[in-house]
Amino acid sequence: MPRIKHSEAGAEWTPERLRACRARLGMTQAELAQRLGTTNIAISRWENSQAPLPMHARMLTLALQALESELEERARAEGVIV
């Protein structure tokens, strides 16, 4: 599974970057929304520039890094090679 780069923490979040990050994690908009405590409609609006991203870039990066780590741990527990 591709890792979210620590260097992304200071970079500006754009709709394209959010979409690419979600894709790297292999998640649907609904799955990401559930993990971030929002709705898939909000994720769709963020990714399509219909609404501004409400979170500070550092917070979003940390949330996605934590999610990535959790998914890797779950995959290891299930015997899936990551």
C-alpha positions in Angstrom: 0.0 0.0 0.0 1.5 3.4 -0.9 2.3 5.6 2.0 1.1 9.1 2.6 4.3 11.2 2.6 5.2 13.2 5.7 6.2 16.0 3.4 2.5 16.3 2.4 1.7 17.7 5.9 2.7 21.2 5.0 1.4 21.3 1.5 -1.9 22.8 0.6 -4.8 20.4 0.2 -6.5 20.6 -3.1 -9.5 18.6 -4.5 -7.1 16.7 -6.8 -4.7 15.9 -4.0 -7.5 14.7 -1.7 -8.9 12.5 -4.5 -5.4 11.1 -5.2 -4.7 10.4 -1.6 -8.1 8.6 -1.2 -7.3 6.5 -4.3 -3.8 5.6 -2.9 -5.6 4.3 0.2 -8.0 2.3 -2.0 -11.0 3.8 -0.4 -14.4 4.9 -1.7 -15.7 8.3 -0.9 -18.2 6.7 1.5 -15.4 4.8 3.3 -13.2 7.9 3.7 -16.2 9.9 4.9 -17.0 7.3 7.6 -13.4 7.3 8.8 -13.2 11.1 8.9 -16.7 11.4 10.6 -18.4 13.2 7.7 -20.6 12.2 4.7 -19.8 10.9 1.3 -21.6 13.9 -0.1 -19.1 16.2 1.7 -16.2 14.2 0.3 -17.7 14.4 -3.2 -18.1 18.2 -2.8 -14.6 18.6 -1.6 -13.2 16.6 -4.4 -15.2 18.4 -7.0 -14.5 21.9 -5.7 -18.1 22.4 -4.7 -17.2 23.1 -1.1 -14.0 24.2 0.6 -12.0 21.7 2.6 -12.9 22.5 6.2 -9.8 21.0 7.8 -6.4 22.4 8.2 -3.9 20.5 6.0 -1.9 19.1 8.9 -5.0 17.7 10.6 -6.2 16.0 7.4 -2.7 14.5 6.8 -2.5 13.2 10.3 -6.0 11.7 10.1 -5.1 10.0 6.8 -1.8 8.7 8.1 -3.6 7.2 11.1 -6.1 5.6 8.9 -3.4 4.2 6.7 -1.6 2.7 9.7 -4.8 1.1 10.9 -5.5 -0.4 7.5 -2.0 -1.9 7.4 -2.3 -3.4 10.9 -5.7 -4.9 9.9 -4.2 -6.3 6.7 -1.3 -7.9 8.7 -3.7 -9.4 11.2 -5.6 -11.0 8.3 -2.4 -12.3 6.8 -2.4 -10.0 3.8 1.0 -8.8 2.7 1.3 -5.0 2.6 
